[in-house]
Amino acid sequence: VQLQASGGGLVQAGGSLRLSCTASISTFSSDPIGWYRQAPGKQREFVATISSGGSTNYADSVKGRFTISRDNAKNTVYLQMNSLKPEDTAVYYCKSLLRGNWGQGTLVTVSS
């Protein structure tokens, strides 16, 4: 399965963005999906996951600000990011936790 991440951009602190991770196959609905991010000079870190049944898990740093959801009819997982902070600046990647493959990443830049 190929994953396509999109929706990144430049936003001011306090703003919002919605990232999308779209899969190339219809069986995507059975895949648990994770969002991860990698800031410049730092290791890639976990952001959020969603199971095939819709159960979610978040990193402490984004709890209450980010929401992960999925629309299986569109083969898409979303990451709604609100109250963005400069420290959220990173390349965001989605990953199929079942198959182990990554999307290509989308850059989020939050200005202060």
C-alpha positions as CSV (number, residue, x, y, z in Angstrom):
1,V,0.0,0.0,0.0
2,Q,1.2,3.5,-0.8
3,L,0.5,6.3,1.7
4,Q,0.2,9.9,0.6
5,A,0.5,12.6,3.3
6,S,-0.7,16.1,2.6
7,G,-2.0,19.3,4.2
8,G,1.1,20.7,5.6
9,G,2.0,24.4,5.4
10,L,3.0,27.6,7.2
11,V,0.7,28.7,10.0
12,Q,1.0,31.2,12.9
13,A,1.2,30.0,16.5
14,G,-2.3,29.3,17.7
15,G,-3.5,28.4,14.3
16,S,-4.8,25.1,12.9
17,L,-4.0,22.7,10.1
18,R,-5.5,19.4,9.0
19,L,-3.2,16.7,7.7
20,S,-4.5,13.8,5.5
21,C,-3.0,10.4,4.9
22,T,-4.6,8.7,2.0
23,A,-3.9,5.0,1.0
24,S,-3.9,3.5,-2.4
25,I,-5.9,0.4,-1.5
26,S,-9.4,-0.3,-0.1
27,T,-8.2,-2.7,2.5
28,F,-6.7,0.3,4.3
29,S,-9.6,0.2,6.7
30,S,-8.1,-2.8,8.5
31,D,-4.8,-0.9,9.1
32,P,-4.0,0.8,12.3
33,I,-2.3,4.1,11.3
34,G,0.2,6.3,13.1
35,W,1.3,9.9,12.7
36,Y,4.9,10.7,13.6
37,R,7.0,13.8,13.2
38,Q,10.6,14.7,12.8
39,A,11.8,18.2,13.7
40,P,15.1,19.5,12.3
41,G,18.0,17.8,14.1
42,K,15.8,15.5,16.1
43,Q,14.7,11.9,16.0
44,R,11.3,11.0,14.6
45,E,8.7,10.8,17.3
46,F,5.3,9.4,17.9
47,V,2.3,11.8,17.6
48,A,-0.9,9.7,17.5
49,T,-2.3,6.4,16.4
50,I,-5.7,5.2,15.4
51,S,-6.8,1.5,15.3
52,S,-9.0,-0.1,12.7
53,G,-11.9,0.3,15.1
54,G,-11.2,3.9,15.8
55,S,-9.4,3.7,19.2
56,T,-6.9,6.5,19.5
57,N,-3.7,7.3,21.4
58,Y,-1.7,10.5,21.6
59,A,1.6,11.7,22.7
60,D,1.4,13.8,25.9
61,S,2.8,16.8,24.0
62,V,-0.3,17.0,21.7
63,K,-3.1,15.7,23.9
64,G,-6.0,18.1,23.9
65,R,-4.7,19.9,20.8
66,F,-4.6,17.2,18.1
67,T,-7.3,14.8,17.0
68,I,-6.7,11.8,14.8
69,S,-9.7,10.3,12.9
70,R,-10.3,8.1,9.9
71,D,-12.8,7.9,7.0
72,N,-12.5,4.4,5.7
73,A,-14.8,5.2,2.7
74,K,-12.1,7.6,1.5
75,N,-9.1,5.5,2.6
76,T,-8.0,8.5,4.6
77,V,-6.7,9.2,8.1
78,Y,-6.7,12.8,9.3
79,L,-4.7,14.7,11.9
80,Q,-6.5,17.8,13.0
81,M,-4.0,20.1,14.7
82,N,-5.3,23.0,16.7
83,S,-3.5,25.6,19.0
84,L,-0.3,25.0,17.1
85,K,3.0,25.9,18.7
86,P,6.4,26.7,17.2
87,E,7.7,23.4,18.7
88,D,5.2,21.5,16.5
89,T,7.3,22.5,13.5
90,A,8.4,19.3,11.8
91,V,7.9,17.0,8.9
92,Y,4.9,14.8,9.6
93,Y,4.7,11.3,8.4
94,C,2.0,8.7,8.5
95,K,2.7,5.0,8.8
96,S,0.7,1.8,8.4
97,L,1.3,0.0,11.7
98,L,0.2,-3.3,10.1
99,R,2.4,-3.2,7.0
100,G,5.2,-1.0,8.3
101,N,5.4,1.4,5.3
102,W,5.6,5.2,5.6
103,G,4.1,8.0,3.6
104,Q,6.5,10.6,2.2
105,G,5.9,13.3,4.8
106,T,4.4,16.8,4.8
107,L,6.1,19.8,6.3
108,V,4.4,21.8,9.0
109,T,5.9,25.2,10.0
110,V,4.5,27.1,12.9
111,S,5.8,30.7,13.2
112,S,5.9,32.6,16.5
